[in-house]
Amino acid sequence: MNMNRRAMLVRTAALAGASALGFPMIGRAANASYTYGGSAWLGHYSAYIAMKTGLFAKQGLDIKWQSFATSSDRMSAVMAGNIDLAGTGVVSSLALMAAGARQFQVIATPNNFGRAEGVLVREDVKSVADLKGKKIGVTYASSAHVLLLDVLRQAGMNPDRDVSIINLPATNLLSAYQGKQIDAAVAWTPAFDRIKAVPGTHVLLDDTAFSLYKQYGITPGPDVLLTHTKLGKENPDAVKKFLHAVFQANTMLTEQPDEAAGVLLELTGLSKEEQLAVIKQTQWYSAADQQALMVEPGKFVTGMQQLAEMLVSLKQIDRAPTVKDWVQASYL
């Protein structure tokens, strides 16, 4: 399991090195439009709403949307210079920090979620111990992967011997679970909600069972917003305007969830009821919240450092980077 995961991280780090050696940033539009890397995960709701409702346009920004199945693929695109701005689960960015990549800056955290990701099982599984001998589908190098490794360790189980962990893209988890190719799935919304709806399925645990959530209120892969370092240096005002629009979208998610849900249905494919539930169970951070979270000694940055240390102990990365060196709060 570790060999496959490390090979994936090495591939991403290699792209980072290529960019650092001076390979041209490709896909750059001459009219100063920017590309955002996203997905149907809730960490991208703010950017999607800002794009669809014209909040970016009101800031004078032309933002194009590009979807990626995994955070690792998205970060590869950031490293290659194919996208300018992105949201990601922090696990993939921590792996690149550990490799010394300097092609991106962490500029904000859009939300706090705890019940939109978890371990989904069939009726015969009542505890983590019941997973012994089971085939568990999860996306490697993701927050869901970290959650699984952590709860197995809490239960005294060895992930290499006691269970079979199958690496699957998030988009393939539902079909694999329905086809009984896997016995359990660890997923985030919208796959989480779709698998949960399969008859005979229940949520064994969610992110609130994660060790650092209990201690620090941080999930196994909290969401962060990034800018390519080149954009931040050349046009910091564009990054500031991007964040301004994102936090306006967060206000809509907080104060007008029904309207926000209507905008998101095309992205997520959830029903209106499911979409509202995801929005309402998530805390959407305001611009004012960022001061306590991101500005040294920000609580969120401290939590990310603790997570980096945990990833070393879980053999996900070789060393823990000094996370604050990648945080750029000047755009807030």
C-alpha positions in Angstrom: 0.0 0.0 0.0 2.8 2.5 1.0 4.7 1.9 -2.3 1.7 2.9 -4.5 0.9 5.9 -2.4 4.5 7.1 -2.3 4.9 6.7 -6.0 1.9 8.9 -6.5 3.4 11.6 -4.3 6.8 11.3 -6.0 5.1 11.9 -9.4 3.5 15.1 -8.1 6.7 16.3 -6.5 8.5 15.7 -9.9 6.1 18.0 -11.6 6.8 20.6 -8.9 10.5 20.2 -9.7 9.9 20.7 -13.4 8.1 23.9 -12.8 10.8 25.1 -10.4 13.5 24.5 -13.1 11.8 27.1 -15.4 9.5 25.1 -17.6 6.9 27.6 -19.0 3.5 27.9 -17.3 1.1 26.5 -19.9 -2.5 27.3 -20.5 -2.0 31.0 -19.7 -4.6 33.2 -21.3 -3.4 36.5 -22.8 -6.5 38.4 -21.4 -5.5 37.7 -17.8 -8.3 35.3 -17.1 -7.6 32.7 -14.4 -8.3 29.0 -14.0 -9.6 27.6 -10.7 -9.2 23.9 -10.0 -12.2 22.3 -8.2 -14.5 19.4 -7.9 -18.0 18.6 -6.5 -16.6 18.5 -3.0 -18.0 21.1 -0.6 -14.6 22.8 -0.3 -15.3 24.3 -3.7 -18.9 25.4 -3.2 -17.8 29.0 -2.5 -15.8 29.4 -5.6 -18.5 27.7 -7.8 -21.2 30.0 -6.4 -18.9 33.1 -6.9 -18.4 32.0 -10.5 -22.1 31.2 -11.3 -23.6 34.2 -9.6 -21.2 36.8 -11.0 -19.4 37.6 -7.8 -16.0 37.1 -9.5 -17.2 39.1 -12.5 -18.1 42.0 -10.2 -14.5 42.0 -8.9 -13.3 42.2 -12.5 -12.1 38.6 -12.5 -12.7 36.1 -15.4 -12.5 32.7 -13.6 -12.6 29.5 -15.5 -13.5 26.2 -13.8 -11.6 23.0 -14.2 -12.6 19.8 -12.4 -10.3 17.2 -11.0 -11.2 13.8 -9.5 -8.5 13.9 -6.7 -6.6 16.5 -4.8 -3.3 14.9 -6.0 -4.3 15.5 -9.6 -5.3 19.1 -8.9 -2.0 19.8 -7.1 -0.1 18.3 -10.1 -1.9 20.9 -12.3 -1.0 23.6 -9.8 2.7 22.5 -9.9 2.7 22.4 -13.7 1.2 25.9 -13.8 -1.9 24.8 -15.6 -4.2 26.4 -12.9 -3.8 29.6 -11.0 -6.1 29.2 -8.0 -7.5 26.1 -6.3 -9.2 24.5 -3.4 -7.8 21.3 -2.0 -7.8 19.0 1.0 -4.7 19.9 2.8 -3.2 16.4 2.8 -1.9 16.6 -0.8 -0.5 20.1 -0.2 1.3 19.0 3.0 2.9 16.2 1.0 4.3 18.7 -1.5 5.4 21.0 1.4 7.3 18.1 2.8 9.0 17.7 -0.6 10.0 21.4 -0.6 7.7 22.6 -3.4 7.3 26.4 -3.4 5.0 26.8 -6.4 1.9 27.5 -4.2 0.8 29.6 -1.2 -2.0 28.7 1.2 -4.2 31.8 1.4 -7.3 30.9 3.4 -9.6 28.1 4.7 -13.2 28.3 3.5 -15.1 26.1 5.9 -15.1 23.6 8.7 -16.9 20.3 8.0 -17.2 17.2 10.2 -20.2 15.1 9.1 -19.8 15.2 5.3 -17.1 12.5 5.2 -16.9 9.1 6.8 -16.7 5.3 6.8 -19.8 3.7 5.1 -20.5 0.0 5.8 -23.1 -2.7 5.4 -25.4 -3.9 8.2 -23.0 -6.6 9.5 -20.3 -4.0 10.5 -21.1 -2.4 13.9 -17.6 -1.3 15.0 -14.2 -0.6 13.5 -13.1 -4.0 14.8 -15.7 -5.6 12.5 -13.8 -4.2 9.5 -11.1 -6.9 10.0 -10.7 -9.0 6.9 -12.9 -6.5 4.8 -12.0 -4.8 1.5 -12.2 -1.1 2.0 -12.3 1.4 -0.9 -10.7 4.8 -0.4 -8.9 7.4 -2.5 -5.2 7.3 -1.5 -3.5 10.5 -0.3 -6.8 12.0 0.6 -8.5 13.1 3.8 -10.6 10.0 3.7 -7.5 7.9 3.6 -6.0 9.7 6.6 -9.3 9.2 8.5 -9.3 5.5 7.8 -5.6 5.0 8.9 -6.3 7.0 12.0 -9.4 5.1 13.2 -7.7 1.8 12.4 -4.8 2.8 14.6 -7.2 3.9 17.4 -8.7 0.4 17.3 -5.3 -1.2 17.4 -5.6 -2.6 13.8 -2.8 -2.8 11.2 -3.9 -1.4 7.9 -1.4 -3.7 6.0 -2.5 -6.9 7.6 -6.0 -6.6 9.2 -7.8 -5.1 6.2 -7.4 -4.8 2.4 -7.4 -1.1 1.4 -8.3 -0.6 -2.2 -7.2 2.7 -3.9 -10.2 4.0 -5.9 -11.0 7.5 -7.4 -13.8 9.1 -5.5 -16.0 8.9 -8.6 -15.7 5.1 -8.6 -16.5 4.3 -5.0 -20.2 4.1 -5.4 -20.1 1.6 -8.3 -17.5 -0.5 -6.6 -19.6 -0.6 -3.4 -22.8 -1.4 -5.3 -21.1 -4.1 -7.2 -19.7 -5.6 -4.0 -16.2 -5.2 -5.1 -15.6 -3.6 -1.8 -17.2 -4.2 1.6 -16.9 -0.6 2.9 -16.1 2.8 1.5 -14.5 5.9 3.0 -15.8 8.9 1.1 -16.7 12.6 1.1 -19.8 14.3 -0.3 -21.3 13.9 -2.9 -20.1 10.2 -3.0 -20.6 10.0 0.7 -24.3 10.9 0.4 -24.9 8.6 -2.6 -23.3 5.6 -0.9 -25.2 6.3 2.3 -28.4 6.1 0.3 -27.7 2.5 -0.8 -30.1 0.2 1.0 -28.6 -1.6 4.0 -25.8 1.0 4.4 -25.0 3.1 7.4 -22.4 5.5 8.6 -20.0 3.8 10.9 -18.2 7.0 11.8 -17.5 10.4 10.4 -14.7 13.0 10.8 -15.7 13.8 14.4 -14.1 10.4 15.2 -10.7 11.7 14.0 -8.0 12.1 16.7 -7.2 15.7 15.9 -10.9 16.7 15.7 -11.3 15.6 19.2 -8.3 17.5 20.4 -8.0 20.5 18.0 -11.3 20.7 16.1 -9.5 19.9 12.8 -10.7 17.3 10.3 -8.3 14.7 8.6 -8.1 16.9 5.5 -9.3 20.4 6.1 -10.0 22.5 3.1 -7.6 25.3 2.0 -7.5 27.8 -0.8 -4.3 28.2 -2.8 -2.8 30.5 -5.3 0.1 29.7 -7.6 3.1 31.6 -6.2 3.6 33.3 -9.6 0.1 34.8 -9.6 0.5 36.0 -5.9 3.7 37.8 -6.7 2.7 39.3 -10.1 -0.9 40.2 -9.3 -1.7 40.1 -5.5 -4.8 42.3 -6.1 -6.3 39.5 -8.2 -5.8 37.1 -5.3 -7.4 39.6 -2.9 -10.4 40.0 -5.2 -10.7 36.3 -5.5 -10.9 35.9 -1.7 -13.4 38.8 -1.4 -15.8 37.1 -3.8 -15.3 33.7 -2.1 -16.3 35.2 1.3 -19.3 36.9 -0.2 -20.3 33.4 -1.5 -19.8 32.1 2.1 -22.2 34.7 3.3 -24.8 33.4 0.9 -24.2 29.8 2.0 -24.7 30.9 5.6 -27.6 33.3 5.3 -29.3 32.1 2.1 -28.7 28.3 2.0 -31.8 27.6 -0.1 -30.7 29.9 -2.8 -27.1 28.6 -2.6 -28.4 25.0 -2.9 -30.1 25.8 -6.1 -26.9 27.1 -7.6 -25.0 24.0 -6.6 -27.3 21.2 -7.9 -25.7 21.2 -11.3 -22.2 20.7 -9.8 -23.0 18.0 -7.2 -26.0 16.1 -8.6 -27.5 15.9 -5.2 -31.2 16.4 -4.5 -32.3 19.8 -3.1 -32.9 18.2 0.3 -29.5 16.5 0.3 -27.7 19.7 -0.8 -29.4 21.8 1.9 -28.3 19.2 4.5 -24.7 19.4 3.4 -24.7 23.2 3.4 -26.4 23.5 6.8 -24.1 21.0 8.6 -21.0 23.0 7.4 -19.5 26.1 9.0 -18.7 28.7 6.3 -15.9 31.0 7.4 -16.2 34.7 6.9 -13.4 37.1 6.1 -13.3 38.2 9.7 -12.9 34.5 10.8 -9.6 34.2 8.9 -7.7 36.5 11.3 -8.0 34.0 14.1 -7.5 31.0 11.8 -4.7 32.1 9.5 -2.8 35.0 11.0 0.0 33.8 13.2 -0.4 32.2 15.6 -3.6 31.1 13.9 -5.6 28.2 15.3 -6.0 26.6 11.9 -2.3 26.9 11.0 -1.4 25.3 14.4 -3.9 22.5 13.6 -2.3 21.9 10.2 1.1 21.6 11.8 -0.3 18.9 14.2 -1.8 17.1 11.2 1.6 17.2 9.4 3.2 15.5 12.4 0.4 12.9 12.3 1.0 12.2 8.6 4.6 11.4 9.4 3.5 8.9 12.1 1.0 7.3 9.7 3.8 7.0 7.1 2.0 9.3 4.6 4.9 11.8 4.3 8.6 11.4 5.3 8.9 14.6 7.3 6.7 17.4 8.7 7.2 20.7 7.0 7.0 24.0 8.8 3.5 24.8 7.6 3.4 28.5 8.4 6.2 29.0 5.8 3.6 28.3 3.1 0.8 30.4 4.6 0.4 33.9 3.0 -2.1 35.9 5.0 -1.4 39.2 3.3 -4.2 38.7 0.8 -6.9 38.6 3.5 
